[in-house]
Amino acid sequence: IGPEPPPDFDEAGGGETRSGRAPATFDGDWPALARRLPVTGIAREFMHQSELVAANGLDFTVRVPIRALAAAGTVARARAALAEYFGAEVRLSVETGKVEGPTAVAIARERDEQRLATAQASLEADPFVRTLIEDFNGAIVPGSVRPLDTRQTGERT
C-alpha cells in the first residue's frame, strides 16, 4: 500500500486552505482587495488601476486603462496573487478601455486631495499664519502646502 494521498483542502478539514486558514471571500470591494494583495511592480499597477466590471464567485472581469497592463505575464501574476489570497482557483478576464468606476488609484488620489485641502484650510485658518500674512504682507505660496505624512508622525486619520 502506497502513501496516503493528500486531502482535498477545499473540502476536507473544515474548509481550510493549504495555508491553514479559512478561504477568503470577495465582498465586492475591488479597490480594497487591490490594496490588500501583496503584489509589486506591474502586477501592483494592474490591480490598482483596474476596475471591476463583473464578478461571479471567483470569476472576475476587470478593465484596465492601457494595453500594457493587460500583458499575459502581468495578468498571470495578478491571478496567482488572487488565487493565493482566496485559497482557490481564480478566473481573471481583462478588457482594455476607459476606466470609469472606482479603482484603488482613484480612491487614493481622492483621499490625498482631501488631505491636501484640509491642510490648506487649516493653514489658512491658523491665527499665527493669519498674523504673518496681515502684519508682514505675506502669502501662502500656491502648491507649497503639504499634509503631514501620518506614517511618520504617528497621527491617526
Long-range contacts (C-beta under 8 A, 24 or more apart in sequence): 9-87, 10-87, 10-88, 17-87, 17-88, 18-87, 19-87, 21-87, 22-87, 23-86, 23-87, 23-88, 24-85, 24-86, 24-87, 25-86, 26-55, 26-57, 26-58, 26-86, 28-52, 28-55, 30-55, 30-62, 30-102, 30-103, 30-104, 31-102, 31-103, 31-104, 31-106, 31-107, 32-104, 33-85, 34-103, 34-104, 35-104, 36-85, 37-78, 37-81, 37-82, 37-85, 38-81, 39-77, 39-78, 39-81, 42-68, 42-69, 42-71, 42-74, 42-77, 43-74, 43-77, 43-78, 43-81, 45-69, 46-70, 46-74, 46-75, 46-77, 46-78, 47-78, 47-81, 47-104, 48-103, 48-104, 48-105, 48-108, 49-99, 49-103, 49-104, 49-105, 50-94, 50-99, 50-103, 51-99, 51-100, 51-101, 51-102, 51-103, 52-101, 53-95, 53-101, 58-82, 58-86, 58-88, 58-89, 58-90, 58-91, 59-90, 59-91, 59-93, 60-90, 60-91, 60-92, 60-93, 61-93, 61-94, 61-95, 62-92, 62-93, 62-94, 62-95, 63-94, 63-95, 63-96, 63-97, 63-98, 63-99, 63-101, 64-94, 64-95, 64-96, 64-99, 65-96, 65-97, 65-98, 65-99, 66-96, 67-96, 69-94, 69-96, 70-94, 70-95, 70-96, 112-147, 115-147, 115-157, 116-145, 116-146, 116-147, 118-147, 119-145, 119-146, 119-147, 119-148, 120-145
